[in-house]
């Protein structure tokens, strides 16, 4: 079976999958840990309806979809927030100054979501079945291996949950979106916004430093 259909078993028979990825399922949805996480915590919310699962997210996710699946997205958000609360604490600066990365990031869920979480979809999904990403904005992962991986979440190639549904007039408007955002767009740090051009290895080392400067294990 093509890797594009790797999510199918989680949708059709989540109760039989024993790889430890499934964290919740019912008749409507399965929530899993991404098998190739691009950040410290990376979840996928998968509608189980065949009709929805086969649809393209930019046209399938409408107001009704969001109303139905919003509570499941919130459950995934809660999971990521608890993961960070249980595993990490925010490092204090040398000056012990209050910054945007003070302890409130891991004490207040709204602050955590606004500063450190991405929820949404890819404009051109690589997997066949519709899925919603709930991912921490750190990109601290051995599975982050190339420019395409990073830019798929850190450019307009990634569409925020709050921006859905899309205006019908914009659907399919940008025919060369993959080249524009995944290949030609510069690599820009999600923490400090430093521009690394095409130097992925330099960005990767920088992201490691940024993560370690902001968080430490409890």
N, C-alpha and C positions, 0 to 999 in steps of 0.2 A: 504493500500500500504506500502511495506517495506520502511524503512528510507533510504535504499540504492538508492531509486528512487526519493528522495525528491527534486532533481534539475530538474526533468522532466518538471514540469509546467512552469518553467522559460525559457525552451527551446522551448516547443511547443506553449505555449500561454502566453508570458510575459506581453502582454497588459491587461490580465485579473487578474493578480496577484496584490493584493492591500495591501501587507504587508509592503510596503515602501522599500523593498530590491533592487528593480530594479533601476539602475541609467542610463542605456542606453540599447537600443536594436534596431536592424534593421533586415533585412532578413538573415544576416550571423551570427550574434552574439548577446548574451545578456551579459551585465556586471552587476553583483549584489554585494551587501554587503553580506558577509558570515553571515548566520543567527546565527552561533555559532562562532563568531570571536575569534581567538586565540591571537590577538594583538589589539592595539589601532585602527588600520585601516587594514581591511582584506577583499580584494575583490576577486571575482572569474570571470574569463573570460570564457564564455560557447559558443562553436561553436554550431550552431543550425542545421546543416546538420545531418540527422539521421546516415549516414554512419560514419561521423567523431565522433559524440557524442557517438556512441556505441564502438568505437575503444579504445584499450589500449593506453594511452599517450606515453609510451616508444617506441611503434612501429608506432603509427599514426602520431606523430609530426615529419615531415620531413622538408626539406628545403622549399618546396612549401607551406606547412602549415605555417611555420614561416614568409614567405614573405606575405602571405595573412592576417595573424592575428597579425603580429607585430605591425601595427598601432593601433589596439585595445588594445594591451598590453600597448603601450605607453599612450593611453588615460587613462587607469587605473592607470598608474604610475603618470600621471599629477594630477589625482583626489586625490591620497594619499598625494602627495607633497603639494597641495593646502590645504588639510585638516589640515596638521600639521602647515602650515604657518598661517592659519586663527585661529587656536585654541591654539597654543603653542608658546613659545619662549624658546631659550636655556638659561639655567642658567649659569651665569658667575661664575668662581671659586673664592674662597676667595681671592686668590692672583691676580685675574683678569688676569690670564696667558692664552696665546693662546695655545689651545690644539686641539686634534682631534674633540672635541665637542664644538668648538667655533661657533659663530653666522653663519658662512658660511654654516653650515649644513642645515639651513633653508632658506638660500639665494641663494644657487647654487644647481640647480636640480641634476647635475652630481655628486656632492659631496654627496648629500642626497641619491641618488640611490646606490652609491658605498659603503657608510658606513652604511646605515640604511634601505635598502629595499631588499626583497627577491622576486624573480620572478621564478616560476618553477612549478614542478609537484611532486607528490609522486610516488615512485617506485611501490607501491601496493596501488592504490587509494581505499578509503573506500566507495566512492560513485560510482554509476553505470555509470553516464554520464561524459564524458571527461571534465575536467576543469583545468584552469591554475590559480595558486595562485599568487596574488600580495599583499604582506603582509609586514607591517612595522616590523623591527627586534627589537621589544621591549618585546613582550609577556606579556604585561600589560593588562590582561583581566580576568574577573571573569569566562569566559568560558574555560580558561586553567586550567584543573582540575586534570591532572595526567601525569605521566612520558611519556606515549605514545603520548599524545598531543604535549608535548614539543619536544621530540626526533624526531618526524616525520618531524620537520622543522629544527632541529639543528644537524643532522647527515647526512651521505651520503644517507640516505633513501630519502632525498629531493634532487631532481635533478634540477640544475639551468637551466633556460631558455637558457643561453649562451652555455651550454654543450649539448644542443639538436641540431640536432638529434643524438641519440646514435649510436656508432659503432655497426653494426649488430652482430659482434662477441661477444659483451658483453651482448646482450639481453638474459635474463633468466639465466645468468651464476650463479648468487648467489641465490640458491633455498631457503635459510633460512634467507633472508634479514630482515624479520620482527623480528625474535628472536634476530638476531645480533645487530640491531640498535634500535629497539623499547623497547626490554626487557632487554638486557644485557649491552647495552652501558651506560656509566656513564652520569649523568646530569652535563653539563658544561655551565657556565654562558655565554651568548652571548655578554655581555659587557666586562667583565674583565677576562673571561676564568677560573674562580675559579671552581674546581671540587667538586660537592656535592654528588658524588656517587649515591646512590639510595634515597637520602633524598629530595623528591619532595617538601615537606612543607617548608623546609629550603630554597630551591631554589626559591620558590614562594615568600617568604618574601624578599629575596635578590633582586629579579627582581623588586619588588615594590619600594624598596629603590633606586635601580639604576635608575629607570625611574624618580622618584621624584628628584634625584640628578642632572639629566641631563635636564629635562624639567619642565616648570611651565606654568600655564594658563596665557593667556594674560589678 
